[in-house]
Amino acid sequence: MPIITINQFEGRTIEQKRQVAKEITDSIVKIYEISADRVNIAFFDVPKHNAAKGGKLYIDQQL
């Protein structure tokens, strides 16, 4: 039973997560030849004040 973990910055909508979950599940079902109920996906939303790049928090970087 595959367990897919998605770490992403917060801000995605529930509808976006639904769409991503469906598309990933469909791909895994096709490639692994398993039923959809065996595919597990966990979304982890990371606040930008809890992540850094190049030694700086994302909230402190100019994008």
mmCIF file as Biopython writes it, N, C-alpha, C and O atoms, coordinates in Angstrom:
data_model
#
loop_
_atom_site.group_PDB
_atom_site.id
_atom_site.type_symbol
_atom_site.label_atom_id
_atom_site.label_alt_id
_atom_site.label_comp_id
_atom_site.label_asym_id
_atom_site.label_entity_id
_atom_site.label_seq_id
_atom_site.pdbx_PDB_ins_code
_atom_site.Cartn_x
_atom_site.Cartn_y
_atom_site.Cartn_z
_atom_site.occupancy
_atom_site.B_iso_or_equiv
_atom_site.auth_seq_id
_atom_site.auth_asym_id
_atom_site.pdbx_PDB_model_num
ATOM 1   N N  . MET A ? 1  ? 0.840   -1.162 0.000   1.0 0.0 1  A 1 
ATOM 2   C CA . MET A ? 1  ? 0.000   0.000  0.000   1.0 0.0 1  A 1 
ATOM 3   C C  . MET A ? 1  ? 0.896   1.240  0.000   1.0 0.0 1  A 1 
ATOM 4   O O  . MET A ? 1  ? 1.590   1.493  0.985   1.0 0.0 1  A 1 
ATOM 5   N N  . PRO A ? 2  ? 0.892   2.015  -1.085  1.0 0.0 2  A 1 
ATOM 6   C CA . PRO A ? 2  ? 1.729   3.206  -1.152  1.0 0.0 2  A 1 
ATOM 7   C C  . PRO A ? 2  ? 1.237   4.300  -0.206  1.0 0.0 2  A 1 
ATOM 8   O O  . PRO A ? 2  ? 0.035   4.486  -0.013  1.0 0.0 2  A 1 
ATOM 9   N N  . ILE A ? 3  ? 2.189   5.010  0.371   1.0 0.0 3  A 1 
ATOM 10  C CA . ILE A ? 3  ? 1.897   6.184  1.185   1.0 0.0 3  A 1 
ATOM 11  C C  . ILE A ? 3  ? 2.676   7.340  0.569   1.0 0.0 3  A 1 
ATOM 12  O O  . ILE A ? 3  ? 3.907   7.351  0.594   1.0 0.0 3  A 1 
ATOM 13  N N  . ILE A ? 4  ? 1.962   8.301  0.021   1.0 0.0 4  A 1 
ATOM 14  C CA . ILE A ? 4  ? 2.587   9.448  -0.626  1.0 0.0 4  A 1 
ATOM 15  C C  . ILE A ? 4  ? 2.465   10.634 0.319   1.0 0.0 4  A 1 
ATOM 16  O O  . ILE A ? 4  ? 1.380   10.930 0.820   1.0 0.0 4  A 1 
ATOM 17  N N  . THR A ? 5  ? 3.585   11.312 0.560   1.0 0.0 5  A 1 
ATOM 18  C CA . THR A ? 5  ? 3.609   12.482 1.425   1.0 0.0 5  A 1 
ATOM 19  C C  . THR A ? 5  ? 3.892   13.710 0.578   1.0 0.0 5  A 1 
ATOM 20  O O  . THR A ? 5  ? 4.842   13.732 -0.204  1.0 0.0 5  A 1 
ATOM 21  N N  . ILE A ? 6  ? 3.066   14.728 0.740   1.0 0.0 6  A 1 
ATOM 22  C CA . ILE A ? 6  ? 3.250   15.976 0.011   1.0 0.0 6  A 1 
ATOM 23  C C  . ILE A ? 6  ? 3.483   17.083 1.029   1.0 0.0 6  A 1 
ATOM 24  O O  . ILE A ? 6  ? 2.587   17.439 1.794   1.0 0.0 6  A 1 
ATOM 25  N N  . ASN A ? 7  ? 4.697   17.622 1.028   1.0 0.0 7  A 1 
ATOM 26  C CA . ASN A ? 7  ? 5.028   18.776 1.862   1.0 0.0 7  A 1 
ATOM 27  C C  . ASN A ? 7  ? 4.963   20.001 0.966   1.0 0.0 7  A 1 
ATOM 28  O O  . ASN A ? 7  ? 5.609   20.050 -0.081  1.0 0.0 7  A 1 
ATOM 29  N N  . GLN A ? 8  ? 4.185   20.983 1.378   1.0 0.0 8  A 1 
ATOM 30  C CA . GLN A ? 8  ? 4.017   22.175 0.553   1.0 0.0 8  A 1 
ATOM 31  C C  . GLN A ? 8  ? 3.776   23.373 1.453   1.0 0.0 8  A 1 
ATOM 32  O O  . GLN A ? 8  ? 3.362   23.236 2.604   1.0 0.0 8  A 1 
ATOM 33  N N  . PHE A ? 9  ? 4.044   24.552 0.904   1.0 0.0 9  A 1 
ATOM 34  C CA . PHE A ? 9  ? 3.719   25.753 1.662   1.0 0.0 9  A 1 
ATOM 35  C C  . PHE A ? 9  ? 2.212   25.891 1.759   1.0 0.0 9  A 1 
ATOM 36  O O  . PHE A ? 9  ? 1.480   25.533 0.836   1.0 0.0 9  A 1 
ATOM 37  N N  . GLU A ? 10 ? 1.761   26.409 2.880   1.0 0.0 10 A 1 
ATOM 38  C CA . GLU A ? 10 ? 0.330   26.595 3.077   1.0 0.0 10 A 1 
ATOM 39  C C  . GLU A ? 10 ? -0.223  27.571 2.043   1.0 0.0 10 A 1 
ATOM 40  O O  . GLU A ? 10 ? 0.500   28.400 1.491   1.0 0.0 10 A 1 
ATOM 41  N N  . GLY A ? 11 ? -1.521  27.448 1.801   1.0 0.0 11 A 1 
ATOM 42  C CA . GLY A ? 11 ? -2.165  28.367 0.873   1.0 0.0 11 A 1 
ATOM 43  C C  . GLY A ? 11 ? -2.929  27.687 -0.248  1.0 0.0 11 A 1 
ATOM 44  O O  . GLY A ? 11 ? -3.686  28.341 -0.965  1.0 0.0 11 A 1 
ATOM 45  N N  . ARG A ? 12 ? -2.744  26.391 -0.410  1.0 0.0 12 A 1 
ATOM 46  C CA . ARG A ? 12 ? -3.496  25.670 -1.431  1.0 0.0 12 A 1 
ATOM 47  C C  . ARG A ? 12 ? -4.931  25.466 -0.939  1.0 0.0 12 A 1 
ATOM 48  O O  . ARG A ? 12 ? -5.170  25.290 0.255   1.0 0.0 12 A 1 
ATOM 49  N N  . THR A ? 13 ? -5.863  25.493 -1.862  1.0 0.0 13 A 1 
ATOM 50  C CA . THR A ? 13 ? -7.268  25.311 -1.486  1.0 0.0 13 A 1 
ATOM 51  C C  . THR A ? 13 ? -7.583  23.822 -1.332  1.0 0.0 13 A 1 
ATOM 52  O O  . THR A ? 13 ? -6.839  22.958 -1.796  1.0 0.0 13 A 1 
ATOM 53  N N  . ILE A ? 14 ? -8.696  23.550 -0.673  1.0 0.0 14 A 1 
ATOM 54  C CA . ILE A ? 14 ? -9.164  22.169 -0.538  1.0 0.0 14 A 1 
ATOM 55  C C  . ILE A ? 14 ? -9.415  21.574 -1.921  1.0 0.0 14 A 1 
ATOM 56  O O  . ILE A ? 14 ? -9.092  20.412 -2.165  1.0 0.0 14 A 1 
ATOM 57  N N  . GLU A ? 15 ? -9.985  22.359 -2.818  1.0 0.0 15 A 1 
ATOM 58  C CA . GLU A ? 15 ? -10.261 21.861 -4.170  1.0 0.0 15 A 1 
ATOM 59  C C  . GLU A ? 15 ? -8.964  21.496 -4.897  1.0 0.0 15 A 1 
ATOM 60  O O  . GLU A ? 15 ? -8.923  20.488 -5.603  1.0 0.0 15 A 1 
ATOM 61  N N  . GLN A ? 16 ? -7.914  22.290 -4.739  1.0 0.0 16 A 1 
ATOM 62  C CA . GLN A ? 16 ? -6.621  21.956 -5.349  1.0 0.0 16 A 1 
ATOM 63  C C  . GLN A ? 16 ? -6.085  20.649 -4.781  1.0 0.0 16 A 1 
ATOM 64  O O  . GLN A ? 16 ? -5.560  19.817 -5.521  1.0 0.0 16 A 1 
ATOM 65  N N  . LYS A ? 17 ? -6.213  20.467 -3.479  1.0 0.0 17 A 1 
ATOM 66  C CA . LYS A ? 17 ? -5.744  19.231 -2.854  1.0 0.0 17 A 1 
ATOM 67  C C  . LYS A ? 17 ? -6.557  18.032 -3.336  1.0 0.0 17 A 1 
ATOM 68  O O  . LYS A ? 17 ? -6.007  16.954 -3.559  1.0 0.0 17 A 1 
ATOM 69  N N  . ARG A ? 18 ? -7.852  18.220 -3.495  1.0 0.0 18 A 1 
ATOM 70  C CA . ARG A ? 18 ? -8.693  17.137 -4.038  1.0 0.0 18 A 1 
ATOM 71  C C  . ARG A ? 18 ? -8.220  16.726 -5.426  1.0 0.0 18 A 1 
ATOM 72  O O  . ARG A ? 18 ? -8.097  15.541 -5.734  1.0 0.0 18 A 1 
ATOM 73  N N  . GLN A ? 19 ? -7.958  17.728 -6.255  1.0 0.0 19 A 1 
ATOM 74  C CA . GLN A ? 19 ? -7.531  17.448 -7.629  1.0 0.0 19 A 1 
ATOM 75  C C  . GLN A ? 19 ? -6.176  16.739 -7.650  1.0 0.0 19 A 1 
ATOM 76  O O  . GLN A ? 19 ? -5.990  15.775 -8.392  1.0 0.0 19 A 1 
ATOM 77  N N  . VAL A ? 20 ? -5.240  17.212 -6.845  1.0 0.0 20 A 1 
ATOM 78  C CA . VAL A ? 20 ? -3.922  16.576 -6.772  1.0 0.0 20 A 1 
ATOM 79  C C  . VAL A ? 20 ? -4.062  15.140 -6.270  1.0 0.0 20 A 1 
ATOM 80  O O  . VAL A ? 20 ? -3.447  14.227 -6.821  1.0 0.0 20 A 1 
ATOM 81  N N  . ALA A ? 21 ? -4.866  14.937 -5.228  1.0 0.0 21 A 1 
ATOM 82  C CA . ALA A ? 21 ? -5.062  13.589 -4.679  1.0 0.0 21 A 1 
ATOM 83  C C  . ALA A ? 21 ? -5.632  12.650 -5.737  1.0 0.0 21 A 1 
ATOM 84  O O  . ALA A ? 21 ? -5.191  11.507 -5.858  1.0 0.0 21 A 1 
ATOM 85  N N  . LYS A ? 22 ? -6.607  13.128 -6.500  1.0 0.0 22 A 1 
ATOM 86  C CA . LYS A ? 22 ? -7.215  12.290 -7.531  1.0 0.0 22 A 1 
ATOM 87  C C  . LYS A ? 22 ? -6.218  11.945 -8.629  1.0 0.0 22 A 1 
ATOM 88  O O  . LYS A ? 22 ? -6.121  10.788 -9.038  1.0 0.0 22 A 1 
ATOM 89  N N  . GLU A ? 23 ? -5.482  12.937 -9.105  1.0 0.0 23 A 1 
ATOM 90  C CA . GLU A ? 23 ? -4.545  12.703 -10.212 1.0 0.0 23 A 1 
ATOM 91  C C  . GLU A ? 23 ? -3.407  11.766 -9.791  1.0 0.0 23 A 1 
ATOM 92  O O  . GLU A ? 23 ? -3.021  10.874 -10.546 1.0 0.0 23 A 1 
ATOM 93  N N  . ILE A ? 24 ? -2.877  11.974 -8.590  1.0 0.0 24 A 1 
ATOM 94  C CA . ILE A ? 24 ? -1.811  11.094 -8.108  1.0 0.0 24 A 1 
ATOM 95  C C  . ILE A ? 24 ? -2.350  9.679  -7.915  1.0 0.0 24 A 1 
ATOM 96  O O  . ILE A ? 24 ? -1.710  8.706  -8.315  1.0 0.0 24 A 1 
ATOM 97  N N  . THR A ? 25 ? -3.517  9.567  -7.307  1.0 0.0 25 A 1 
ATOM 98  C CA . THR A ? 25 ? -4.124  8.248  -7.101  1.0 0.0 25 A 1 
ATOM 99  C C  . THR A ? 25 ? -4.349  7.541  -8.427  1.0 0.0 25 A 1 
ATOM 100 O O  . THR A ? 25 ? -4.029  6.360  -8.561  1.0 0.0 25 A 1 
ATOM 101 N N  . ASP A ? 26 ? -4.896  8.252  -9.411  1.0 0.0 26 A 1 
ATOM 102 C CA . ASP A ? 26 ? -5.130  7.652  -10.730 1.0 0.0 26 A 1 
ATOM 103 C C  . ASP A ? 26 ? -3.833  7.119  -11.341 1.0 0.0 26 A 1 
ATOM 104 O O  . ASP A ? 26 ? -3.816  6.033  -11.919 1.0 0.0 26 A 1 
ATOM 105 N N  . SER A ? 27 ? -2.757  7.880  -11.213 1.0 0.0 27 A 1 
ATOM 106 C CA . SER A ? 27 ? -1.464  7.443  -11.762 1.0 0.0 27 A 1 
ATOM 107 C C  . SER A ? 27 ? -0.928  6.209  -11.048 1.0 0.0 27 A 1 
ATOM 108 O O  . SER A ? 27 ? -0.466  5.267  -11.690 1.0 0.0 27 A 1 
ATOM 109 N N  . ILE A ? 28 ? -0.990  6.216  -9.722  1.0 0.0 28 A 1 
ATOM 110 C CA . ILE A ? 28 ? -0.503  5.074  -8.944  1.0 0.0 28 A 1 
ATOM 111 C C  . ILE A ? 28 ? -1.321  3.824  -9.265  1.0 0.0 28 A 1 
ATOM 112 O O  . ILE A ? 28 ? -0.760  2.741  -9.434  1.0 0.0 28 A 1 
ATOM 113 N N  . VAL A ? 29 ? -2.645  3.970  -9.348  1.0 0.0 29 A 1 
ATOM 114 C CA . VAL A ? 29 ? -3.525  2.838  -9.672  1.0 0.0 29 A 1 
ATOM 115 C C  . VAL A ? 29 ? -3.138  2.240  -11.017 1.0 0.0 29 A 1 
ATOM 116 O O  . VAL A ? 29 ? -3.044  1.021  -11.154 1.0 0.0 29 A 1 
ATOM 117 N N  . LYS A ? 30 ? -2.916  3.083  -11.996 1.0 0.0 30 A 1 
ATOM 118 C CA . LYS A ? 30 ? -2.571  2.611  -13.342 1.0 0.0 30 A 1 
ATOM 119 C C  . LYS A ? 30 ? -1.205  1.922  -13.367 1.0 0.0 30 A 1 
ATOM 120 O O  . LYS A ? 30 ? -1.065  0.834  -13.926 1.0 0.0 30 A 1 
ATOM 121 N N  . ILE A ? 31 ? -0.211  2.550  -12.768 1.0 0.0 31 A 1 
ATOM 122 C CA . ILE A ? 31 ? 1.161   2.032  -12.844 1.0 0.0 31 A 1 
ATOM 123 C C  . ILE A ? 31 ? 1.354   0.807  -11.950 1.0 0.0 31 A 1 
ATOM 124 O O  . ILE A ? 31 ? 1.977   -0.169 -12.369 1.0 0.0 31 A 1 
ATOM 125 N N  . TYR A ? 32 ? 0.829   0.847  -10.727 1.0 0.0 32 A 1 
ATOM 126 C CA . TYR A ? 32 ? 1.023   -0.257 -9.783  1.0 0.0 32 A 1 
ATOM 127 C C  . TYR A ? 32 ? -0.020  -1.355 -9.933  1.0 0.0 32 A 1 
ATOM 128 O O  . TYR A ? 32 ? 0.111   -2.434 -9.357  1.0 0.0 32 A 1 
ATOM 129 N N  . GLU A ? 33 ? -1.052  -1.069 -10.709 1.0 0.0 33 A 1 
ATOM 130 C CA . GLU A ? 33 ? -2.146  -2.025 -10.913 1.0 0.0 33 A 1 
ATOM 131 C C  . GLU A ? 33 ? -2.763  -2.462 -9.582  1.0 0.0 33 A 1 
ATOM 132 O O  . GLU A ? 33 ? -2.876  -3.652 -9.284  1.0 0.0 33 A 1 
ATOM 133 N N  . ILE A ? 34 ? -3.155  -1.466 -8.800  1.0 0.0 34 A 1 
ATOM 134 C CA . ILE A ? 34 ? -3.816  -1.704 -7.515  1.0 0.0 34 A 1 
ATOM 135 C C  . ILE A ? 34 ? -5.109  -0.895 -7.482  1.0 0.0 34 A 1 
ATOM 136 O O  . ILE A ? 34 ? -5.342  -0.050 -8.347  1.0 0.0 34 A 1 
ATOM 137 N N  . SER A ? 35 ? -5.943  -1.155 -6.487  1.0 0.0 35 A 1 
ATOM 138 C CA . SER A ? 35 ? -7.185  -0.392 -6.364  1.0 0.0 35 A 1 
ATOM 139 C C  . SER A ? 35 ? -6.920  0.941  -5.661  1.0 0.0 35 A 1 
ATOM 140 O O  . SER A ? 35 ? -5.982  1.073  -4.874  1.0 0.0 35 A 1 
ATOM 141 N N  . ALA A ? 36 ? -7.758  1.910  -5.961  1.0 0.0 36 A 1 
ATOM 142 C CA . ALA A ? 36 ? -7.585  3.262  -5.427  1.0 0.0 36 A 1 
ATOM 143 C C  . ALA A ? 36 ? -7.642  3.296  -3.903  1.0 0.0 36 A 1 
ATOM 144 O O  . ALA A ? 36 ? -6.996  4.142  -3.285  1.0 0.0 36 A 1 
ATOM 145 N N  . ASP A ? 37 ? -8.394  2.402  -3.292  1.0 0.0 37 A 1 
ATOM 146 C CA . ASP A ? 37 ? -8.510  2.428  -1.833  1.0 0.0 37 A 1 
ATOM 147 C C  . ASP A ? 37 ? -7.236  1.987  -1.120  1.0 0.0 37 A 1 
ATOM 148 O O  . ASP A ? 37 ? -7.165  2.040  0.108   1.0 0.0 37 A 1 
ATOM 149 N N  . ARG A ? 38 ? -6.244  1.558  -1.867  1.0 0.0 38 A 1 
ATOM 150 C CA . ARG A ? 38 ? -4.960  1.183  -1.263  1.0 0.0 38 A 1 
ATOM 151 C C  . ARG A ? 38 ? -3.959  2.331  -1.295  1.0 0.0 38 A 1 
ATOM 152 O O  . ARG A ? 38 ? -2.882  2.224  -0.710  1.0 0.0 38 A 1 
ATOM 153 N N  . VAL A ? 39 ? -4.296  3.423  -1.968  1.0 0.0 39 A 1 
ATOM 154 C CA . VAL A ? 39 ? -3.384  4.566  -2.115  1.0 0.0 39 A 1 
ATOM 155 C C  . VAL A ? 39 ? -3.676  5.574  -1.004  1.0 0.0 39 A 1 
ATOM 156 O O  . VAL A ? 39 ? -4.809  6.024  -0.835  1.0 0.0 39 A 1 
ATOM 157 N N  . ASN A ? 40 ? -2.634  5.915  -0.254  1.0 0.0 40 A 1 
ATOM 158 C CA . ASN A ? 40 ? -2.746  6.882  0.839   1.0 0.0 40 A 1 
ATOM 159 C C  . ASN A ? 40 ? -1.914  8.109  0.510   1.0 0.0 40 A 1 
ATOM 160 O O  . ASN A ? 40 ? -0.764  7.997  0.087   1.0 0.0 40 A 1 
ATOM 161 N N  . ILE A ? 41 ? -2.504  9.278  0.708   1.0 0.0 41 A 1 
ATOM 162 C CA . ILE A ? 41 ? -1.800  10.534 0.455   1.0 0.0 41 A 1 
ATOM 163 C C  . ILE A ? 41 ? -1.972  11.419 1.680   1.0 0.0 41 A 1 
ATOM 164 O O  . ILE A ? 41 ? -3.082  11.582 2.186   1.0 0.0 41 A 1 
ATOM 165 N N  . ALA A ? 42 ? -0.866  11.990 2.156   1.0 0.0 42 A 1 
ATOM 166 C CA . ALA A ? 42 ? -0.906  12.913 3.288   1.0 0.0 42 A 1 
ATOM 167 C C  . ALA A ? 42 ? -0.352  14.260 2.845   1.0 0.0 42 A 1 
ATOM 168 O O  . ALA A ? 42 ? 0.753   14.343 2.308   1.0 0.0 42 A 1 
ATOM 169 N N  . PHE A ? 43 ? -1.125  15.310 3.075   1.0 0.0 43 A 1 
ATOM 170 C CA . PHE A ? 43 ? -0.687  16.673 2.776   1.0 0.0 43 A 1 
ATOM 171 C C  . PHE A ? 43 ? -0.209  17.321 4.070   1.0 0.0 43 A 1 
ATOM 172 O O  . PHE A ? 43 ? -0.893  17.264 5.092   1.0 0.0 43 A 1 
ATOM 173 N N  . PHE A ? 44 ? 0.951   17.928 4.020   1.0 0.0 44 A 1 
ATOM 174 C CA . PHE A ? 44 ? 1.477   18.675 5.153   1.0 0.0 44 A 1 
ATOM 175 C C  . PHE A ? 44 ? 1.730   20.098 4.691   1.0 0.0 44 A 1 
ATOM 176 O O  . PHE A ? 44 ? 2.594   20.346 3.850   1.0 0.0 44 A 1 
ATOM 177 N N  . ASP A ? 45 ? 0.967   21.033 5.247   1.0 0.0 45 A 1 
ATOM 178 C CA . ASP A ? 45 ? 1.110   22.440 4.891   1.0 0.0 45 A 1 
ATOM 179 C C  . ASP A ? 45 ? 2.108   23.095 5.833   1.0 0.0 45 A 1 
ATOM 180 O O  . ASP A ? 45 ? 1.930   23.092 7.051   1.0 0.0 45 A 1 
ATOM 181 N N  . VAL A ? 46 ? 3.151   23.651 5.257   1.0 0.0 46 A 1 
ATOM 182 C CA . VAL A ? 46 ? 4.234   24.239 6.025   1.0 0.0 46 A 1 
ATOM 183 C C  . VAL A ? 46 ? 4.107   25.765 5.988   1.0 0.0 46 A 1 
ATOM 184 O O  . VAL A ? 46 ? 4.125   26.352 4.906   1.0 0.0 46 A 1 
ATOM 185 N N  . PRO A ? 47 ? 3.979   26.413 7.144   1.0 0.0 47 A 1 
ATOM 186 C CA . PRO A ? 47 ? 3.978   27.871 7.154   1.0 0.0 47 A 1 
ATOM 187 C C  . PRO A ? 47 ? 5.353   28.397 6.731   1.0 0.0 47 A 1 
ATOM 188 O O  . PRO A ? 47 ? 6.378   27.790 7.041   1.0 0.0 47 A 1 
ATOM 189 N N  . LYS A ? 48 ? 5.366   29.518 6.027   1.0 0.0 48 A 1 
ATOM 190 C CA . LYS A ? 48 ? 6.640   30.052 5.535   1.0 0.0 48 A 1 
ATOM 191 C C  . LYS A ? 48 ? 7.575   30.479 6.662   1.0 0.0 48 A 1 
ATOM 192 O O  . LYS A ? 48 ? 8.777   30.617 6.440   1.0 0.0 48 A 1 
ATOM 193 N N  . HIS A ? 49 ? 7.052   30.689 7.853   1.0 0.0 49 A 1 
ATOM 194 C CA . HIS A ? 49 ? 7.935   31.020 8.973   1.0 0.0 49 A 1 
ATOM 195 C C  . HIS A ? 49 ? 8.576   29.768 9.576   1.0 0.0 49 A 1 
ATOM 196 O O  . HIS A ? 49 ? 9.382   29.873 10.500  1.0 0.0 49 A 1 
ATOM 197 N N  . ASN A ? 50 ? 8.225   28.586 9.062   1.0 0.0 50 A 1 
ATOM 198 C CA . ASN A ? 50 ? 8.809   27.327 9.528   1.0 0.0 50 A 1 
ATOM 199 C C  . ASN A ? 50 ? 9.721   26.681 8.501   1.0 0.0 50 A 1 
ATOM 200 O O  . ASN A ? 50 ? 10.048  25.500 8.620   1.0 0.0 50 A 1 
ATOM 201 N N  . ALA A ? 51 ? 10.138  27.443 7.489   1.0 0.0 51 A 1 
ATOM 202 C CA . ALA A ? 51 ? 11.016  26.888 6.455   1.0 0.0 51 A 1 
ATOM 203 C C  . ALA A ? 51 ? 12.013  27.955 6.021   1.0 0.0 51 A 1 
ATOM 204 O O  . ALA A ? 51 ? 11.726  29.152 6.048   1.0 0.0 51 A 1 
ATOM 205 N N  . ALA A ? 52 ? 13.184  27.490 5.622   1.0 0.0 52 A 1 
ATOM 206 C CA . ALA A ? 52 ? 14.230  28.422 5.211   1.0 0.0 52 A 1 
ATOM 207 C C  . ALA A ? 52 ? 14.917  27.927 3.952   1.0 0.0 52 A 1 
ATOM 208 O O  . ALA A ? 52 ? 14.910  26.736 3.641   1.0 0.0 52 A 1 
ATOM 209 N N  . LYS A ? 53 ? 15.504  28.861 3.243   1.0 0.0 53 A 1 
ATOM 210 C CA . LYS A ? 53 ? 16.316  28.550 2.067   1.0 0.0 53 A 1 
ATOM 211 C C  . LYS A ? 53 ? 17.499  29.505 2.090   1.0 0.0 53 A 1 
ATOM 212 O O  . LYS A ? 53 ? 17.334  30.710 2.284   1.0 0.0 53 A 1 
ATOM 213 N N  . GLY A ? 54 ? 18.676  28.967 1.894   1.0 0.0 54 A 1 
ATOM 214 C CA . GLY A ? 54 ? 19.867  29.811 1.889   1.0 0.0 54 A 1 
ATOM 215 C C  . GLY A ? 54 ? 20.111  30.504 3.220   1.0 0.0 54 A 1 
ATOM 216 O O  . GLY A ? 54 ? 20.696  31.586 3.262   1.0 0.0 54 A 1 
ATOM 217 N N  . GLY A ? 55 ? 19.667  29.889 4.301   1.0 0.0 55 A 1 
ATOM 218 C CA . GLY A ? 55 ? 19.899  30.449 5.629   1.0 0.0 55 A 1 
ATOM 219 C C  . GLY A ? 55 ? 18.905  31.513 6.045   1.0 0.0 55 A 1 
ATOM 220 O O  . GLY A ? 55 ? 19.051  32.101 7.116   1.0 0.0 55 A 1 
ATOM 221 N N  . LYS A ? 56 ? 17.891  31.780 5.222   1.0 0.0 56 A 1 
ATOM 222 C CA . LYS A ? 56 ? 16.888  32.789 5.550   1.0 0.0 56 A 1 
ATOM 223 C C  . LYS A ? 56 ? 15.501  32.159 5.530   1.0 0.0 56 A 1 
ATOM 224 O O  . LYS A ? 56 ? 15.173  31.358 4.655   1.0 0.0 56 A 1 
ATOM 225 N N  . LEU A ? 57 ? 14.696  32.543 6.519   1.0 0.0 57 A 1 
ATOM 226 C CA . LEU A ? 57 ? 13.310  32.096 6.504   1.0 0.0 57 A 1 
ATOM 227 C C  . LEU A ? 57 ? 12.626  32.609 5.243   1.0 0.0 57 A 1 
ATOM 228 O O  . LEU A ? 57 ? 12.930  33.703 4.766   1.0 0.0 57 A 1 
ATOM 229 N N  . TYR A ? 58 ? 11.721  31.831 4.717   1.0 0.0 58 A 1 
ATOM 230 C CA . TYR A ? 58 ? 11.000  32.242 3.507   1.0 0.0 58 A 1 
ATOM 231 C C  . TYR A ? 58 ? 10.254  33.555 3.711   1.0 0.0 58 A 1 
ATOM 232 O O  . TYR A ? 58 ? 10.144  34.349 2.777   1.0 0.0 58 A 1 
ATOM 233 N N  . ILE A ? 59 ? 9.741   33.797 4.912   1.0 0.0 59 A 1 
ATOM 234 C CA . ILE A ? 59 ? 9.012   35.046 5.143   1.0 0.0 59 A 1 
ATOM 235 C C  . ILE A ? 59 ? 9.937   36.255 5.107   1.0 0.0 59 A 1 
ATOM 236 O O  . ILE A ? 59 ? 9.468   37.384 4.960   1.0 0.0 59 A 1 
ATOM 237 N N  . ASP A ? 60 ? 11.249  36.038 5.239   1.0 0.0 60 A 1 
ATOM 238 C CA . ASP A ? 60 ? 12.214  37.137 5.214   1.0 0.0 60 A 1 
ATOM 239 C C  . ASP A ? 60 ? 12.835  37.348 3.837   1.0 0.0 60 A 1 
ATOM 240 O O  . ASP A ? 60 ? 13.620  38.277 3.647   1.0 0.0 60 A 1 
ATOM 241 N N  . GLN A ? 61 ? 12.496  36.509 2.894   1.0 0.0 61 A 1 
ATOM 242 C CA . GLN A ? 61 ? 13.074  36.615 1.556   1.0 0.0 61 A 1 
ATOM 243 C C  . GLN A ? 61 ? 12.156  37.403 0.646   1.0 0.0 61 A 1 
ATOM 244 O O  . GLN A ? 61 ? 10.933  37.313 0.748   1.0 0.0 61 A 1 
ATOM 245 N N  . GLN A ? 62 ? 12.754  38.174 -0.240  1.0 0.0 62 A 1 
ATOM 246 C CA . GLN A ? 62 ? 11.963  38.863 -1.256  1.0 0.0 62 A 1 
ATOM 247 C C  . GLN A ? 62 ? 11.747  37.906 -2.402  1.0 0.0 62 A 1 
ATOM 248 O O  . GLN A ? 62 ? 12.699  37.316 -2.914  1.0 0.0 62 A 1 
ATOM 249 N N  . LEU A ? 63 ? 10.513  37.748 -2.805  1.0 0.0 63 A 1 
ATOM 250 C CA . LEU A ? 63 ? 10.191  36.831 -3.902  1.0 0.0 63 A 1 
ATOM 251 C C  . LEU A ? 63 ? 9.971   37.591 -5.179  1.0 0.0 63 A 1 
ATOM 252 O O  . LEU A ? 63 ? 9.689   36.989 -6.215  1.0 0.0 63 A 1 
#
